[in-house]
Amino acid sequence: MKLAKKDWFFIILIIAVFGGFWAISGEVKTKKVPYDDAHKRFYDAFNSGATKIDLDAQCPSCHFEGPGGIHFPKEHPVKPADGPMRCLFCHKFKSK
C-alpha cells in the first residue's frame, strides 16, 4: 500500500499536534500547599471530605495585604473583585 501525499500530510499533522502537547506539558510550577502546623488543618479537613472551595474561603484569614498578613509575591495574580479566592485551583496539596 502506497501512502499518498495527503496521507503523509495527515501523519505529520498528527505528530505535530502530539509534539505540541508534549512540549507544553511539564512539571507544575506553582508551589504546593506546605505541610506544616499552619496548614495541617486544611489537609485534615480535605481528607475528611471538605471541598476545596470551602477551604479556599479560609485562606484570607492569614494571607492578606496589610500589616500582619502573609503577603503574596509581586507577580501573584490578584483576587477577582467579584469572585471568591481560588487558591487551591493552582496550589495543590502535597501527597504524603
N, C-alpha and C positions, 0 to 999 in steps of 0.2 A: 504494500500500500504506500503510495507516494503522497507526501504532505504537500498541499498547495500553499501558495504564498499567504493566503488569508489564514490558513491553519497555523503557520509559523507566527504570524502577527498576533493571533489569539493566545498562543503559548507564551510569547514574550510579554504580552499584556498581563496575563495571569501571574507570571513570575515577577513582574514589576510591582503589581499590587501587593502580593505577599511580601516582597522585599521591602516595600514601603512600610507596611505594618510592622515588620520585624525591626526596621531601622528606628521607628518612633517608639517602639515599646522598650521598656528598660526598667531599671530599679526606680522605685518611688523615691522622690527626693524630699518629700515633706517629712518633718520629724514625727516620730511616733509619740504617743502619749507616754510620758515617763511612768515607770512602775516604781513609785516612791510613796512616802507616807501621805503626801498631799493628794495624790491621785488614786490611791488604793481603794477608796470608797467608790470611785467611778468604775473601777474594774469589778469590784464585788457586786455593785448594782447591775452592771451589764450582764455579768454571769448569772445573776438571779432573775434576769428577764426584763430589766428596764430597757426602754428603747433609746437609741442614740439621740433622737430629737428631744426626749425628756432630759437626758444628761447634758445636752448642749445648752439648755436653759440655765444650768448651774455654773457654767464656765465664767460668766462675767462677775461672779462673786469674788473671784481672785484676779482675773485677767481684765483689767480696765485701765484706761488712761487716767492720769491724775496721781496725786500723792498716795502712796501706799499700794498702788496697783502693780501687778507684774506686767510690764509694758511689752507690747508687740514689737518685733523688728520694724524698721522703717519701710521695708518692701512688703510687709504683710498686708493683704487686702483688708479693706475696712468692712465693717458690718453693714449690710444693706439697711438703708434708712427705714424701710417699711417691712422688713422681714426679720426672722429670728437668726440668731447666731447658728452657724452650721459648722462648728469646729471639727466634729467627728466625721464630716464628709471627706475632709482631706487628711486629718490626723488620725491614724489608725491605732488601735490597741496593740501592744506588743503581745506576741504569743509566748506563753511561759515555757 
